[in-house]
Amino acid sequence: MGVKKCSFASAEETRDLTGMEIGGVTAVGLPDSLPLWVDSRVMLPNYVILGGGSRSIKIKVSPQIFHSTPNTTIIKDLALDPS
């Protein structure tokens, strides 16, 4: 990502940018202008659970959905391996 430090957006920033609440933000409903970075290991399982746009809804989808979401980049080793 080319930065030394990165942090999550606040709940207010998240709501303003996405129109969704923390706990329900979904990759399939982000504005096209927002970049989406997905660790390549997310692509390995048969399914992933995503927020459904509200705190009470989750959706089970194939990770292949990330090949269809706008402004998405699959990145090797984006997330640090804790082991």
Residue frames relative to the residue before (quaternion, step in Angstrom):
aa qw qx qy qz dx dy dz
M 1.0000 0.0000 0.0000 0.0000 0.00 0.00 0.00
G 0.4237 -0.7544 0.4259 0.2647 3.55 1.26 -0.18
V 0.6305 0.4966 -0.3549 0.4795 3.60 1.13 0.55
K 0.4866 -0.6572 0.4896 0.3026 3.55 -1.22 0.47
K 0.7984 0.1010 -0.0228 0.5931 3.56 1.10 -0.71
C 0.0275 -0.7810 0.6235 -0.0230 3.53 -1.05 0.85
S 0.0118 -0.8039 0.5946 0.0053 3.59 -1.00 0.71
F 0.5891 -0.5709 0.4437 0.3609 3.54 -1.31 0.35
A 0.5305 -0.5943 0.4952 0.3467 3.54 -1.22 0.52
S 0.5437 -0.5872 0.4775 0.3627 3.57 -1.19 0.51
A 0.6774 -0.4733 0.3613 0.4319 3.57 -1.28 0.27
E 0.6598 0.5088 -0.3080 0.4592 3.60 0.96 -0.84
E 0.6527 0.5034 -0.3112 0.4731 3.60 0.94 -0.89
T 0.6384 0.5366 -0.3180 0.4509 3.55 0.98 -0.89
R 0.6612 0.5024 -0.2931 0.4739 3.57 0.89 -0.94
D 0.6706 0.5025 -0.2984 0.4570 3.59 0.94 -0.90
L 0.7161 0.4641 -0.2507 0.4571 3.59 0.95 -0.88
T 0.8113 0.3012 -0.1200 0.4866 3.58 0.95 -0.89
G 0.3743 -0.7115 0.5000 0.3220 3.56 1.14 -0.64
M 0.6589 0.4770 -0.2934 0.5022 3.58 1.32 0.18
E 0.4870 -0.6636 0.4963 0.2759 3.54 -1.27 0.55
I 0.6034 -0.5234 0.4533 0.3956 3.55 -1.22 0.56
G 0.7435 0.3470 -0.2848 0.4957 3.57 -0.90 0.94
G 0.7814 0.2579 -0.1537 0.5470 3.55 1.26 -0.23
V 0.3964 0.7240 -0.4811 0.2955 3.58 1.27 0.03
T 0.0967 -0.8136 0.5730 0.0222 3.55 -0.83 1.00
A 0.5236 -0.6540 0.4628 0.2897 3.53 -1.03 0.85
V 0.6791 0.5043 -0.3020 0.4397 3.59 1.09 -0.58
G 0.7388 0.3786 -0.2363 0.5050 3.58 1.24 0.02
L 0.3929 0.7306 -0.4799 0.2855 3.57 1.21 0.27
P 0.5648 -0.5617 0.4590 0.3934 3.58 -1.13 0.50
D 0.5964 -0.6050 0.3998 0.3442 3.58 -1.03 0.78
S 0.6385 0.5615 -0.3206 0.4174 3.60 1.14 -0.59
L 0.6419 0.5209 -0.3353 0.4518 3.62 1.19 -0.38
P 0.3768 -0.7048 0.5413 0.2614 3.60 -0.86 0.87
L 0.1522 -0.7585 0.6271 0.0910 3.56 -1.18 0.65
W 0.1023 -0.7887 0.6056 0.0249 3.55 -0.68 1.14
V 0.0817 -0.8005 0.5936 -0.0139 3.55 -0.76 1.12
D 0.4210 -0.6853 0.5326 0.2635 3.58 -0.82 1.01
S 0.5581 -0.6467 0.4089 0.3210 3.58 -0.89 0.91
R 0.6073 0.5674 -0.3602 0.4237 3.62 1.13 -0.52
V 0.5463 0.5979 -0.3977 0.4312 3.59 1.23 -0.37
M 0.6492 0.5450 -0.3073 0.4325 3.58 1.16 -0.59
L 0.5767 0.6571 -0.3496 0.3369 3.64 1.21 -0.30
P 0.7016 0.4569 -0.3157 0.4464 3.69 0.80 -0.77
N 0.6414 -0.5284 0.3973 0.3892 3.56 -1.32 0.22
Y 0.8020 0.0083 0.0049 0.5973 3.58 1.14 -0.60
V 0.1805 -0.7317 0.6426 0.1378 3.53 -1.38 0.32
I 0.3499 -0.7012 0.5777 0.2283 3.56 -1.25 0.45
L 0.0769 -0.8025 0.5916 0.0010 3.56 -0.75 1.11
G 0.5868 -0.5146 0.4715 0.4105 3.52 -1.29 0.28
G 0.3375 -0.7673 0.5171 0.1731 3.54 -1.12 0.64
G 0.7092 -0.4535 0.2607 0.4727 3.59 1.21 0.37
S 0.7588 0.1358 -0.1327 0.6230 3.57 1.30 -0.15
R 0.6639 -0.5336 0.3454 0.3941 3.57 -1.23 0.36
S 0.7240 0.4536 -0.2486 0.4563 3.60 1.13 -0.52
I 0.7074 0.4270 -0.2604 0.4994 3.62 1.22 -0.05
K 0.0204 -0.7547 0.6557 -0.0054 3.55 -1.03 0.92
I 0.1722 -0.7823 0.5887 0.1083 3.57 -1.17 0.56
K 0.2996 -0.7301 0.5932 0.1590 3.54 -1.12 0.81
V 0.1045 0.8111 -0.5604 0.1307 3.58 -0.55 1.20
S 0.5669 -0.5374 0.4873 0.3903 3.53 -1.32 0.25
P 0.5058 -0.6460 0.4619 0.3369 3.61 -0.95 0.71
Q 0.5035 0.6538 -0.4217 0.3757 3.58 1.23 -0.26
I 0.4774 0.6719 -0.4316 0.3666 3.59 1.26 -0.27
F 0.6197 0.5748 -0.3430 0.4098 3.58 1.11 -0.63
H 0.5763 0.5494 -0.3877 0.4645 3.59 1.25 -0.14
S 0.7112 0.4334 -0.2413 0.4981 3.59 1.29 -0.26
T 0.5816 0.5852 -0.3852 0.4135 3.60 1.20 -0.26
P 0.5211 -0.6663 0.4308 0.3145 3.60 -0.95 0.85
N 0.8641 0.1551 -0.1060 0.4669 3.52 -1.28 0.58
T 0.4274 0.7074 -0.4496 0.3388 3.60 1.12 0.73
T 0.0654 -0.7668 0.6379 0.0285 3.55 -1.06 0.87
I 0.2673 -0.7268 0.6129 0.1570 3.56 -0.89 1.00
I 0.0655 -0.8310 0.5516 -0.0293 3.57 -0.64 1.16
K 0.4091 -0.7044 0.5285 0.2392 3.56 -0.83 1.03
D 0.8669 0.0409 -0.0675 0.4922 3.56 -0.99 1.00
L 0.1855 0.7910 -0.5555 0.1772 3.60 0.97 0.81
A 0.7425 0.3221 -0.1864 0.5569 3.57 0.92 -0.93
L 0.4719 -0.6711 0.4926 0.2904 3.55 -0.98 0.80
D 0.4016 -0.6852 0.5522 0.2535 3.58 -1.03 0.79
P 0.3665 -0.7799 0.4626 0.2084 3.62 -0.50 1.15
S 0.6274 0.5650 -0.3541 0.4022 3.64 1.14 -0.27
